Amino acid sequence: MALSDTLIDYPCDFPIKVMGLSQQGFAQAVMEVVARHDPDFSAASLQMRSSSAARYISLTCTVRAVSREQLDALYRELCDHPRVTMVL
């Protein structure tokens, strides 16, 4: 790209989908990671959805993204979390 390395205009609200096994504490663990990277993250903005067999759960967390570095660090920490199966 000529002017920028990214297609995202910062700051912006950025949705991140996190999936894992449906187990107690999963949502809380994800919210703790997200809050470390976005101190203003509100649990009220969290959207939760179970798979058809209710084995998996997906969480959509909308964070206030201020830089690519912030998003990269958040994605890395979520991907490395033992309870997280996938991050989109």
C-alpha positions, 0 to 999 in steps of 0.5 A: 500500500502506498500510504499505509500498512493497514486498511483500518482507520484508528481508533475504531470499534473492532469486533473479534470473534473468539471460539472455544469449548463451552465450559464454565469460566471461558467467557470470563477468561476471554474478557480478562485477556481483552480487558488487558488490551482495552481497559475500557472494554465493557462486558455489556458489549459481549455477544455470546452464541452456542454451537448447534450441539452446544459443545462450543461457544463463540464470543464476539468482543468489540474492542476500541482499537487504537493501533495495529500493535494493540490488535496484534498483541490481543490476537497473540494472547488470545491465540495462546490461551489454552481455552481458546480454539480459534480467533477471527 
